[in-house]
Amino acid sequence: MLALAPRAPGAAEMCEHKGIGHPDTITDGACEAVAQALVRAYEERFGGVLHFNVDKGLLVGGASEPRFGGGALAARAKLIVCGRATNPGRALDLPGLVVESARRWLDDNLRASSAPFELSSEVREGSTSLKRVLGAGPALANDTSFGVGYAPLSGLERKVLALAGALRSAALRERFPALGDDFKIMGLRLDARLTFTVAIAFVDRHVESVAHYFELKDQVRNALAARLDAGDTVLVNQLDDPAARDESALYLTVSGLSAEMGDDGQVGRGNRVNGLITPGRPMSLEAAAGKNPCSHVGKIYNVLAHRIARAICAEVPEVPEANVQLLSTIGSPIDEPQAAIVEIGAAAGVAVRERVAALVDREIASVPALVAELARGGIAVY
């Protein structure tokens, strides 16, 4: 089905990105790492991927005592991975696999390493009826659900991702060792005016005093502003008290993570598969992280919908904008969606409609290759 619905840009827009050390992103990343580890274990032990979903996770924040020059952790945060995984004959050490793969992700992605975290597995055996979605023959959708995507990214969205890339970059981290891995960027456009509000944890052992903290904050703000246009505004750590006399009124942490005390996390509350949270765009609430890459449309269709939208805008010049919705039916082959709905921001004639329809068919036919790429962990989903 091809629907025509031009979308006006509007006078206001907002979008958000949660950085690699944000509690929600940590939970997404750990659960996705467990999913990829299960794929490898199933292929090695059973010759193919069995039914699983480990897309439920909770990070319970710990307790800390940050101090200028270096404080201490009083209680470790707890990361719980929950879900279902087939384990014939209990051949796999599921608790060990879960804890080991989650801890490896923490060590590989956070400079604070896994030390501030206690890890726990609550992964149990799955439903018998759902196990057949990955039996002999083509993979079947294990849910009636939808995926959505759009293209192209707006100017605000591109700038939010650019700032996120800067905050992750080795160059900025080397210049400012006090920057923690936990950050969040909120972008706002009011007409042509863009404002970016950044929250980023500072590491206490690299900060000497209140004055030093504000000096570093100003330098970071200037470094980020230099990557934007002259009229754009960057705000950093707005909760800080300008009259602060000690650490208590500043965004100061021991590990560079708010999870050590200030915040908790949960799978699915963070970035969508394009790395953004976009309330004014089509957006699924499905948590892609941790879902089975071979059968769960909550992962597959959200990635596929964005790919279709990008392909349409790239290959059909007459279409400046595309929104894509894909709907599955539980038990049906994953490459046979119940509906594929495309909204394009153009007055399209028959020729354009036919080219768009052909692109949609082509991308849906590529689902097996997409599944293989997801199973290898080759596509970011948070």
Disulfide bonds with the S-S distance in Angstrom:
none
